[in-house]
Amino acid sequence: MIPALMTFLLAVSLVASAAALAAEAGLRRLGTPARWAWLGAMSLGAGLLSAGALGFGLPGGAGVGPSGGLPTIELPALLVGGREEGAGTELLSAAALALWLTCGLAVTLLLARTHLVLKAERRGWGRARVLGSDVFVSADRGPAVAGVLRPWIVLPRWVLTLPERELRMVLLHEQEHVRSRDSVLLATALALVALTAWNPVTWWQLRRLRVAMELDCDGRVLRRVPDRATYAESLLSVAARASGPALGLAAFTERSLSLKRRIIAMTTPNTRTTRIGGGLFLMLALVILAQACGVDNPIASEPTEPDGEADAALVELARDPAFTPFTVAPSIQNRGEIIEAMQRAYPPLLRDAGIGGTVVVWFFIGSDGRVAERRINTSSGHRALDEAAMRVAARYRFSPALNRDERVPVWVQFPITFQPESFEATRER
């Protein structure tokens, strides 16, 4: 399950990044803040997993249904070595889990260390009132904003020697970070990074988010004081002197950020052509986002009952096995996950005693490919195996059946076979 989750999150983050790139290009052309596009890209994977766990559909069942003349789809045998294969799968899952936890713990410890270092440094800083604002004055840290719920501004001592018009721009920039609660946004992004620290795409998304935060802040400052020349001079002056590491702060400038991009952004005129281009980029972003939402979700949920007259027939069809015409049979989408689930579900006492059996299960597969109903058609003769088969049956995910070009719900049946040394799941493609 863990490898499947990691693969899903990696795939979603890649597609979401493409959508965020297009969205940012569109929003910049429209003169709209774009940092939220990157925060959305960072949180999309977790959001889709949550949506999958809380999804709605038809209620599943675990009763024993009648047999009949419905289509039985026989799949190519899939043999899984009983203990060797299970050990290999468990080893892979354990290694993936260890990687996930180790990376997350390392990032969490790094963030905790950053907090402690910053807290210790602040005790040695002086307080000052600069152009009507209370700030901390450090030797070389900043200009930046720190703190989350109660953010505060830190300026390096050398910034105070800048011409007043440049110093005012630097201070306005940090005040805008405070006013817009960018420290909360950055803390949220760092928490998302800690959750999936093994994913290099997430780190790249964080970098893009930081740049977007600075670009958005530049725009807010220039709307208040539209003096682009002085603001650009301030950026260059601070970039030439800044030396201390950022420590994850929302900063006026950092060496990792592109000054060229920021200056180009603030000097590019907003024309009708750029606005049209912005709209087209946003449409592209929506198309790409739809692809991200379509990535196969490894967390299957029990669907809930639909509403409306159009769904009444579906509810009726789901009550008992019945024939639905189709031209393309459903196919299993999570073969590897099912193998792993069968290994875990096989009762150890029966496996060790050399006892196996075949359970023939009815599946009612909705037009969205979800297993909406499952029932035992033929028992294996062992209650423990029947119960294990029903637990495994709940994990199946299918591509929808098609009747020509239309997705249709169907009832199908096929055997789930448990064997002592290897067990076979006969399934369709």
N, C-alpha and C positions, 0 to 999 in steps of 0.2 A: 504493500500500500504506500509506503514512504517513497520508493522510487517513482511510483505513478504520480504522487503529489508533486514531487520535485520536477518531473518532466512537464506536468501541466503548468506549474508556476513559471517555469523557464519559457515555455512556448507562449503563454499569455503575456509575459513581460516583454518578449521580443515584438509581438504584434502590437501590444499597447504602446510601446515606444515609437513604433512607426506612426501610430495614430496621433500620439502626442506631438511628434515632430510636425506633422501636417497641421494639427490644431494650433500649435504655437505660431507657425508661419501665417496661418489665417488670422489669428487674433492680433498679431503684431501689425499686420496690414490694416486692420480695423481700429487700431489704437486701443485695444482692450487688454487688460491684464492676462497674462498667459501662464503664470506659475501654477494655477490650479489644474491645468492640463497635465502637468508632470506629477502632481500629487495624486491625481486620478489614475495615472498610469501605474504609479507605484502601488496603489491600493486595489487595483482591479482584480488581481489574482485572488487575494483574500476575499474580496467581495463576491466573486463568482463561486468560490467554494462555499461561502455562507449561503448564497442563493440556492446552490445545489442541495445543500443540507435542509433547506427550508422550502424546497420546491412544492408545487401543488399538482395534483393529478388525481387519478382514481385510486381508491383504497385498495391495498393489497390484501390477499387472503391466504389462508393456509389450510383450507379444508380439503376433503377428498371429493373429487368430482367424478361424474360418470364418464365411461369410455364411449367411444362412438366412431363414426366414420370420418372424422376430421383429418386434415392432412398431417401426417407425421413426417417431420423433416429429419432425415438421417444425415448426420454430419460425419466428416472424416474423423476417424479415431484419433484422439489426442492422448498419447501415453505419457504419463508423468511418473518417473521413478519414485517409489514410495518414500524412502527415507533419504536417499542421496539427493534427489531433486528438491525435496522439502528442505534439507539442510542448506543447499545452495541458495534457495530462495530466501530462507531466513537469514543467511549470512549477508546476502546483498542488502536486505532490508535493514539489518543491524548496522552495516557499514554506512548506509545512507543516513540513518538516524543519528549515528555518531558524528558524521560530518555536519549535519544540520545543527545539532546541539553544540558541537565544539565551536563552529563559526559564530553562532549566536551568542554563546558565552563569552568568546573573545571580544566581540564588538561591545557587548554590555559592560565588560570590565574596562574596556578602553574608554567608553563614555563616562563610566563612574570615575576613572582616574582623571579624565579631563575636568570633570566637575570639581574634584578635590583640589587639583592643581590651581584652577581658576579661583576657587574659594580662598586658598592659601595666599595666592598672589594679591587678591583684593585687600587683604588685611594690611598689606604694605603700601597700598595706594592712598594718595591724598584725595580729598574732595575739593571741588572748585565750582564756582558759578561762572559759566562761560556764555556770554551773550544772552543772559537771562535764564539759562538752563543749568540745573545741577548735574554734574558729571563726575566720574572718577578720572583721575589723571595718573597714567602709568608711565613707566620708562619707555616701553616700545610696543605695548599691546594696543591694538586697535588701529584706526577708529572702528568701533564695533558696538553691537548690542548683545548683552548677555542676560541670562535669566529667562524664565519661561512665563510664569504667571505674573511676576512683578519685574519686568525687564528694566535694565539700567544701561546707561551709555558709558563707555570707557574711551578716552582719547589719549594718545601718546603725547608726551610733553612737547615734542617738536611741532605737533600740529598747531599749538598755541602761537607759534612764531609765524604762521602763514598770514598773508594779508587778510584783513577783516572780511572782505567780500568772499574770499575763498573759504575761510574758516566758517563763515555763515552757511555756505553751501554744504560743507562737510557735516555740520551740526544738523541742518535740515534733513539731510539724507538719513542720519541715524534716528532723528525724531519720527520720520515717516515709517521706519521699520518698527518703532515702538507703537505708533498710532495704529498701524495695520496689523498688529499682533503677528508679525512674521516670525518671532521667536517661537510661538506656539506651532506654527506651520512647520518650521524647521525641526522642532522636537518630535512632531508627528512623523515626519519623514525619516528621522534617525531611528525611531522606534520600528518603522516598517523595514528599514535596512537590517536592524538587529534580528527581526523575525525571519528574514531570508538572506542572511549574510553570506551564504554559500553561493548566491546567484550574482555573477558579475554584472548582469544587466541592471540589477537594482542599484548597484554602485554608480553605474553610468547615469541612470535616471536621477540619482541624488545630485550628481554634478550638474546635470542640465537644470534641475530645479533651482539650485543655488544661483546659477546664471540668470534664470528667469526671474528670481526674486529681486536680483539687483537691477535688471532691466525695468521691471515693474516699478521699483522704488525710484529709479531715475525719472521715469515718466511722471510719477506723482509730484516729485520735487519741482520739475520744470513746469508743471501746471500751476504750482503755487508761485514760483519765481521764474518766469520764462527768459532766463539769461543763459542761453546755451554755451556761449563762449566762456563765461566765468566758470560754469559748472565743469566743462571739459578741462579747463586749466586746473581746477581743483582735483579732478581725477588724476591728471598727469603728475601733479605735485605730490599727492599722497602716494601714488604708485612708485615714484622715484625714491621715497624715503621709507616705505613700509618694510619691516624686516621680521617682526614676530610672527609665529605660526598662528593660524586662525582659531584653532581649538574649537571648530564647529560653530563659530559665531556668525551672526548675520552682519556682514562687514561692509564698509564703504568700498573697499577694494581689496583684492587678494591677488597674489601672483598667478594663481591658477585660472583666474577669470580673464576673459578677453576684453581688454580696454578698447581695442579696435572695434569690436562688435558693439560695445556699448555706445561709443561715440558715433558710429554709423547709424545706430538705431535712433539716437536722439536728434540727428541732423537730417534724417530721411523725411521728405515731405509726404503728407497723407493726401493722395489724389484719388480721383474717381477710379482710375485704373487699378491702383493698389487696393482699393476697397472691393472691387470686383474680384481681383485675385484672391483677396482674403476670404470672400464667400466661397470660391471654388475650393480653396484649401480646406475650409471647414467641412464642405460636403465630402471631400476625400477622406478626412479624418473620421467622419461618421461611417463611411463604407468600411474603412479598416477596423474601426471599433466593433462593427458587427461581426467581422471575422474573428476578433479576439473573443467575443462572447460565444462564438460557435465552437471554440476548442473543447474537445471531449473532456467533460468534468469527471474526475475520478471518484467524487463523492456522490453516490446515488442516494436519493431520498425516496421515502414512501410517498407517492402522489396522494393528493386529497381529492375529494369528490368535486367534479366540475359543476357549474351552474348553467342555467339557461335551457331553453327548449331544444336547441341544437344538440346539447349534450345528453338529453334524456334518452335518445336512442343508444348512445354509447354506453350509458349506465346499464340499460337493458341488455345490451350485447355482452357486457362484462359479467353478467350474473351466471351464465352457464355457457360452456363451450358450444360454439356454433360456427358454421362455415362462412367465411368472408372471401369472395373471389380476390385473387391477387396474381400478378404476373411476375413480380420480383419478390422473393422471400426475404424476410429479415435476416440479418447476419450479426453475429456477435462482435462487439467492438472492444471489449476488455478481456480478451483471452488470457493474458498473463495474470491479471488480477483474479480471474476465476480459478486458475491453477493454484495460486497461492491460497485462496479461500478454501479450496477443497482440501489442501494439505492441513490447514488448521481445523477444518470442520470434521475430518475423519476421526471418529471416536478412538482414542488410543488403545483402549482395552480390546475393541473388536479388531483393530489393525494388528495388534501384537498377537492376538489369538488366531490370525489368519482368516478372519471372517469378513467377507465382502458382500456385495449385492448391488442390484440395479433398481433404481427408483425411476419410474416414468412420470414425468411432470408435465402438466398443462401450463402453458404460459399464455396470458393475454397481453399482447404487445400493442400499446397505443400508437396512434399515428405519429407521435413524437419519438417513438423508439423505446419508451419507458416500459418496464414491466409493471402493468397496472393490476394484474391478478395472477396468482399462481396456485395450483392445486395438484394434489397427488392423484394420478390416474391409476398407477399400479404400484403397490407397496413392495419393498424389498424383502419383507418378512421380518425385518428388525426395526423396531420403533426408533432406536437411536440413529440408524442410518437414514430413515425417512425424515427425521427432524433435521439431521445434518444437511440432507439434500435441499430441504426447504430454506434453510439459512443461506446456502450457496445460491439457490434460485433467486433470492432477493437481490443478489449482487449483479446479476446479468444486466448488460446494457446492449441494445440492439440498434442497428440502422432500421428505419421504418420500412415496413412492407409497402410495395407499390402495386397499384392496379393501373397499368399503363403509366401515366405521369402523375397519378394522384396517390398521396399517402393514405393508407387505410389501416385500421386496427384489425388484428387477426388473432385467432387462437391457434397455437401450434403445440405439439408435444414431442418430447424426445427424452431418451434415457440419460440419467446421471449414474454412472457406474463407479462404485468404490471397489478397488482391488487391494489386497493386503500389501503387495510389493510395488504395485503401480496402479494408479486408477485412471479410468478412462472416462472422459466426458465426450459423449457423442453430440456434436452440435453443428448447426448449419453455417454456411457462408452466405 
